[in-house]
């Protein structure tokens, strides 16, 4: 919308949820829900038994949409998580594996250990509530370059990068 309430750009997707981020290049990154492939669903550990959604488990993707309304980049959580170690809590319904609550674009990230610093890249900070994880995703290859330690969080929501570089 412009300042007068006129629509200047619109994109619709019935799988949108929780968060979007306008990127420096004018594209929009957004969280969307998607079905986890059956071969991965069968491997997901934890959660309350028999609470899948019509026999399916959903997860998250990040999509990047350009001004023409085209999806120009996609990250699928199920391709980068481990169903054996990224487990659901015992009281968590198995309908959703990740349930991302927040998404933040980061034009760089500095790790504590200089040997871990990747070449200049863009990153996403994401909160995955159902597996009690905040993660940093390297945009160029989709890899997860940092995760909170297991047991540190429980059902967190809005992961925020602080000015001092802490989360």
Secondary structure by P-SEA (a helix, b strand, c coil): ccccccccbbbbbcccccccccccccbbbbbbbbbccaaaaaacccccccccccccccbbbbbbbcccccccbbbbcccccccccccccccccccccccccbbbbbccccccccccccccbbbbbbbbcccccccccccccccccccccccccccccbbbbcccccc
